[in-house]
């Protein structure tokens, strides 16, 4: 004789208790964003180095004084370690004209 009686789970109950609280949704309605380039902050402009350029040539062309190359070099110390080593494609910050 086989036992064809199926298990009876009709009396089983379950509950889930949690100490977690539901956090309110983040409100980003007051958030604003603004992007400034360092050129705008410094008051200068950006220049991409071309083949044949030198800092003095760039200074003469953009600032009207070849001797202003030092100002360009100082404004770009984060990307230039030697004023004689600039390369086509580099982007330099050109400071505003002095005086």
Secondary structure, 3 states (H helix, E strand, C coil): CCCCCCCCCCCCCCCCCCCCCCCCCCCCCCCCCCCCCHHHHHCCEEEECCCCCCHHHHHHHHHCCHHHHHHHHHHCCCCCCCCCCCCCCCEEEECCCCC
